[in-house]
C-alpha cells in the first residue's frame, strides 16, 4: 500500500486519519506542537512535527512517502497571510524526496460570485480568498503535474458541524431562495480514499465535491435549526447569489457515488 503523509490534522484531517487507521493504511500525520504530537501518539498514530511557516523543510521528512494529502485551510483575513509562500517549501521538499502524488483540498469558494450551475471548468472569482486558493492549486500542479489532484469542497457538514447551527437566530438573511451547496465529511473521506486507490490517470484533475441535493437556504436552515430546538433564522424570500455547485464529475471518472445525496437525511438530522 502507498505510504501517505497527511498534512493538516484538523476537523477533516482527523476524520481521514481515523479512516486510514481502521483500514490499516501506512501513514503519518503532521502536527505543529508537541502536545498535538503526543495526542496522536496516544491514539496509536504516528505523527511528525511540521511547521508550515514558509521556512525550509528537510526532504528527509518525506522519506518513503509517495503520496501527500494536504488539508490545510487558508484561514480568513489576516490569518491567511501568504498561503502559497507557506506551502511551497512543502512542495519543494516533497518533490526532492521523490513524492509522486499530492492531493489538495481546496474549496468551491474559488467560484466566488459566479451564478447558476458551476462546474470545474467555470470561471473562477478574482477575490483575494479565491485567488489564494487558485494560486496554491497552480503551485502544486506545477511541481507534481499528472500526480496532482485537487478537490474543491463545498460547505462541510458532519459531526459537530451541524447545519442547524450555521444560521440559527439570524434575521433578514439575504438569499432565502438561493440553493444550499454542502457535502458531508464522510463523503469527503470516502472520495479521498477512492482517489488514493485509483489509477494515476484519474489524478491530473480538479473535482468539485458537493451533494447533488440543493434545497433552498430558507427551508433547509430553518428545518435544521428546528431539529436542534434553536431559534429558526429569518430570510429575505428572494434570490441573492444563486449558485449550484455541480459535483458529478468525480462520479463519472471513478466508481464512486455520494452516500449522503439527500441533505435532509444526514445522520445528524435523523437521530
N, C-alpha and C positions, 0 to 999 in steps of 0.2 A: 504494500500500500504506500501511497505517496506520503512523505513526511511534510507536515504543514506547520507553518508559523502563523499564529493568529495575532495580528497587531491591532489592538483596541479591544479591551475586555470589559466593556460597559454592558448596557442592557442587552444589546443584540449579541455581542461577543460572548457574554456569559452563557446565553442560550446555545450558541454554537458549540462552546467548549463542553457543555453538558451532553449535547448530542454526540459529539465525537468520542467522549469518554465512554458512553454507553455502547457505541459501535466498535470501540477498540481501535480507532484510527490513531496512528502515531502523530503527535502534535505537541507543540508548546505554545504558551500564551505570553504576551508581553505584559509587563507591569512597570509603573514608574516608581513606586515606593516599596520599601522593604516590607511594610505592613501588608500591602497587596500581594507581594510575593509569598509571604507567609500564609495568607488566607488561601491562595491557590494550592500551595503545597499541602495544607491541612486537608484539602479536598482530594488529595492524591493526583493532582495535575501539575505537570512540570511547568515552571514559569521562569522567564528570564527578564532581567531588568533592562528596560529600553527607554531612553529619553528622546522624545521627538521635539527637540528644541532648536533644530537647524544645525547642530554640530555633527561632526563625522561619526559614522557608525562602523565599527570594525566588521569586515566581511565574515570573520570567524563566527560572528553571532548566528549566521545562517548556514553553518557547516552541516551538510547532509540534508538540508531543506530543499525541496524542489517547487513548493507552492506556498505563496503567502496570501492570506486573506486579510484585507485592510478594512476595518470597520471604525475608523477614527472620524468622528463628525467634525465639521469645520468650526463649530461654535457660532456665536452671533455677536455682532457689534465689535467691540474692542477685543473680545475673547478670540476672535477669528485670526487676527494677526495675518501674517503671510503664510497662508496654508501650504502653498506649494513649496516655499522655502523650508518649511518644517519637515515635509515629507520627501523631498528629493534626495537627501542623504540616505534615506531608507532604500529608495530605488537603486541608487548607485551601488550601495553595499550589497544588496541582494543580487544585482546583475553580476558583480565581481565574484560573488560566492557561487555562481552557477545556478541560481534560481531560474526556473524556466517559465513559471506561470504566476501571475498576480491577479487576484480578483479584488476589485474595489467597490465598496457600497457607496454610491453617490445618491442623489435624490431627484425626484421628479420636479423639484422646485427650479431645476435648470430651465423649465419651460416658462417660468415666471408668469407674466400677464397674458400668455397665449390663451386664446379662447377656442372652444369647440373641441373636437377629438384630436388628441395629440399622440403621435407615435414616436418611435425612436428617431425618425427622420425629420420630425417637426423642427422648426426654427427654435433655437434656444434664446433665453432672455439676455438682455445686456446689463442687468442689475449687478451690483457687487457680489452678492451671495452666489448667484448663478455663475458668474464669471470665475469665482474661486473654485467652484466645483468643476467647471469645464476645464480650467487650467490644469487641475490635478489629473483629470481623466486623460488629457492630452499628454501630460508628462509621463504617466505610466505607459501609455500606448507607445510613446517614443522609445522608452527603454526596453519594452517587452514585446512589441509588435504583435504577432499572431498569438502570443502567450498571454495577452492581456484581455480581461473580461470586466465589463462594467455593469453593475446592477443599479438602475435608478429607482430607488424605493419611494413609494407614495407614503402617506401618513401611516405611522406604525402604531399598531394596537396589539394588546395581549398582556395578560398578567395584570400588573399594577397600572399599566397604561390602558385604563378603561375609558372608552369613548364618552361615557356619561359624564366624566369629569372635565372634558375639554371645553365645554361651553356653559356649564351649569351656572345659573343665576345671572347670566349676562342679558343685557337689554338692548333692543334696537340693533341687533347684529345684522349687518348687510348680507345680501346674497342668500336669503332663505330658500330660493328655488334652485340655487347652484347645486351641482352634483357633489356627492361625497366621493373622495378618492383615498381609499385606505387599503392596507394589506396587513394580515395577521403575522405576528412574529414567527409562528410555527411554519407558515408558508414560506417565509423568507429563509428560514433554516433549511427547510426541505428543498427549496430551489437551489441554494448554495451546495447542498450535498449532491444534488443531481448533477450540477456542473462539475463538481470535483470528480465524479465518476464518468463524466462524458469524455468523448474524444476531443483532441486539441482543436479540430476544425470548428467545434462549437464555441470556442473561446474568443476568437477575434470578432467580438460582437458587443453591442450595447443592448441591454434588455430592460424594459420597464417592468417593475413588479407592482401590480395593482389588482385588487379583486375586481372581477368583471361586473360586480353589482354596484350601482351608483344611485342610491336613494337621494332624495333632496336633503340638504343640510337641516332645514327646519324640522322635517318629520323625524329624521334619524337622531339628531341630538336631543330633541325633546323626549323621544322614546327612551334613549339610553340613559338620560338623566333620571327619568322616572323609574327606571329599573334599579337605580341606586337610592331612590327616595330623596333625590336632590331637587332643588328648585329648577324647573324647566326654563331654558333660555327662551327669549322672545326675539323673533327675527323680523326683518323687513321682508314682506312677502313679494320678492322681486328677484330678478337675476342681477348679479353684480359682476362676477368674473367666471362665467360657466365654462368649466374645462373638464373633459372626460379623458382621463389617462388610460390609454389602451395598453394593457399588459398581456396581450395574447401572443405576441411574437415568440416568447420562450416556450409556450405550449406547442408551437408548430415545429420548433427546432429540436426540442428534447421530448422524450417520452415522460412528460411531467404535466400535472394539472393542479390547479388551485384546490386545496381541500376546503378552505373557507371561502366559498364563492358567494354565499348569502350572508351579508353583513348583519342580518338580524338573527343569525344562527351561530354567532361566535360563542365559544364556551363560557365567556364571561357574562353573557346575556341570558343564558338558559339554565343557570344554576338554581 
